[in-house]
């Protein structure tokens, strides 16, 4: 069985990818599983550049097919912030709660109809010594007035879907993994992974 390296230390992302690709004949392993301590930084200004850089770098280190992503929440009234800085918005060592609280404080008093936002995700797949291909997904919603829900991670408790009357953190994992930004990118990557497993990796170069 082929191994797929999930190039993240985010346990929430790992769980989601395990669910999103559960039907593929893959053994999904993490950086921790492989004893990889190298840190590949997100030093670029776009999701695609960061995802591609991580995927290619960790594929070279691990000699495994590697999946990496970069994602973020873009709030319109903040000019797209926090964007690619979403994970570091409140500092390197901040918690999810710290980031959520900082974001809410910066849009205090903004009326409901102007709290529009979108989650964006770019997934990159790379093979050792080869190129990376990328897949994009997004979803639109509003920033809630306060955190709600027990599921998910990151900004999920304040990302509100008007059509569902729920935040992303109030959605079951099954529902989230059908409509989230990461799920939509993963649905595209799934087809490429399936082809990669059946046709070999040469075509990806």
N, C-alpha and C positions, 0 to 999 in steps of 0.2 A: 504494500500500500504506500502511495506517495505521501510525503510529508509536506505540509504547508506551514511555514513559519508566520505566525501572527506577530508582527513587529510592533508590539505595544506592551506597556506595563499596566495599562488601564484594565482592571478586572471586569468592569462593566462592558467594555468593548469586546473583550475576549468572550464573555458569555453570549453576547449578541451574535458574533461571528460563528460561534459554535452552533447556534440555532439556525442561522441563515444558510449555512453550508452543510447542515447535518446529513443531507441526502447524498452528498458526494463521497466517493471512496477515498477519503483523505484522512490522514492522521494530523490533526491540527495541534501544533506545538507552539509554545511561547518562548520569549527570550529567556525567561527563568528556567523553563524546562531544558533548554539547550545550554544553560550556563553562560549565556552571553551577557557580559557586563558592560560592553562598549555602549556609549551613549551617542547617538546620532542626533544632533540638535536640529530643531526647526528654525533654520536661519534665513529662510526666504520670505517673500512678501505675498505669495499666493499659496492657496491650498494645494494646487497641482504640483508646484515646485517642491514643497515640503514633502508631500506624499511620495513623489518620484524619488527624491533624494534618499529618504528613509528606506524605501523598498530596494533600490539598487544597492545601497550601502550594506544593509543587513543580508541581502542575498549573497553578496560577496563574502561577508564574514561567515555566514552559516553554510554556504554551498547548498542552500535549499530554495525552492520556489518560495517567494516571500510576498506577503500582503502587508501593506502599510496604508494608513489613511491620515488625512488631515481634515479637520472639520471645525466649524465654528458657528456662533450665533451672531447674526447681523441685525442690529436694531436701527430702523430707518431714522428715527429722530436723533440718534447719536451719530449719524453719518456713516453707518455701517459697523460701528464698534459693537462688541469687542473684536469681531472678525477673526483673523488668523491668530490674534492674541488671546482668544477665548480662554485657553487653559492657563494662561499666565496673567490674566487681567488684574488680579489682585496681588500679584507677586508670585515668585516661584514656589513658595512653600504654603500658599493659601489653600484652604479647603474649598470644597464645592459650595458650602454655605457662605464662606467669605466672598466668593465671586458673585453668587446670587445676590447677596445683600448689597454689595457695592453697585452692581448694575441697577438694582431697584432704587437705590439712593440717588442715582444719577438721572432717573426719569420720574422722580417724585413730582406729582402734580400734573404730569402729562395726561391729557384726556384719553379716554379709552380708545377712541377711534384713531388716535395718532400713535398708538403703541404697537404698530405693525412691525413685524420682524420675520426673518427666515433663518432656518437652519440650513447649512450647506455642508456637503461632504464630498471629498474626492478620494477614491480608492485607487491605489497603484499596485499592480502586480508585476513582479520582476523575477527573472531567472538568473542564476549565477553567471556572471560574465556577459549578460545580455541586456536587452533593453527593458523598459517598463511601459506598460500600457495603463491608461487611466480611465476611470469611470466616474461620472458625476451624478449626484442626487441632491434634491432639495425639498423642503416643505415649508409652507407659509402659515403664519399664525399671528398671535398677539402676545405681548408680554403681560402676564397676569399681575394683579395688584399685590399678591402675596403668594408664597410657595404653597402648592397643594400636591398631595399624592405621595405614595410610598415606593413607587417603582422607579427604575431608571437611575440616572446619575447626572452629574454636571448641571446644566441649566434646565433639565427636563421639568422640574417642579414649577417653573414660571413660564414655560412655553405652552400657550393656550390655543387649542383648536376650537374656534367658534362653532363649527359645524357639528362637533362632538360634545360641546360644552364640557370639555375636560382638558386638563393639562397633560403633557406627555407622560408625566409621572403618575397620572391616574389611569393610564392605559395598561392593560395586561401586556406582558412581553410579546404575546402572540399578535396582538393588534399593533403594537408599536413596530414590530418587525415586519409589518406589511405596509406601513405608511410613512415611516420616518425617513429622513434624509439619508441615513446610512443604509436603510433597507432598500431604498430606491437605487442607490449606487451599487449595492451588493447584488441586486437582481440582475444588473447588467454584467457585473463581474462573474456571476455564477455561470453564465453561458460560456464565458471565456475559459474559466477553470475547467468546466466539463469538456470543452474542446481540447484543452491542453492535456488533460488526462487520457483522452482517447487517441489523439493524433500525435502526441509527443510535443516537446517544447521547441523544436527547431523553427516552427512557423512564427513563434513570437519574436524572433530576432529581426 
